[in-house]
Amino acid sequence: MRKSMGTVVLTLTLGILIGAIFSELIALFLNEGSVAEQLFVNHIKFGPKVTEWNLVIIDLTFGFEIHFNLMSVIGVFVASQMLRWYR
């Protein structure tokens, strides 16, 4: 059965969010600078540079960053397996 694109995007987004939440929970119990922290908690940031415009009466800020770590990958994997069994 084919899944709609909205269902796939929603499931993968939820997987990334769940991975990020678990990453923050794991960070509470790990020592700073440990190998486990570097593996599960530290992230790689990428995205376009943040642009700020001051237009006298309004300030506009454009941009975003994606934080990517091992727990995000695990979350996407779990979400994709859940999507596989979802009807």
Sequence and secondary structure as in RCSB ss.txt:
>XXXX:A:sequence
MRKSMGTVVLTLTLGILIGAIFSELIALFLNEGSVAEQLFVNHIKFGPKVTEWNLVIIDLTFGFEIHFNLMSVIG
VFVASQMLRWYR
>XXXX:A:secstr
    HHHHHHHHHHHHHHHHHHHHHHHHHS TT HHHHHHT  EEES   EEEE SS EEEE   EEE HHHHHH
HHHHHHHHHH  
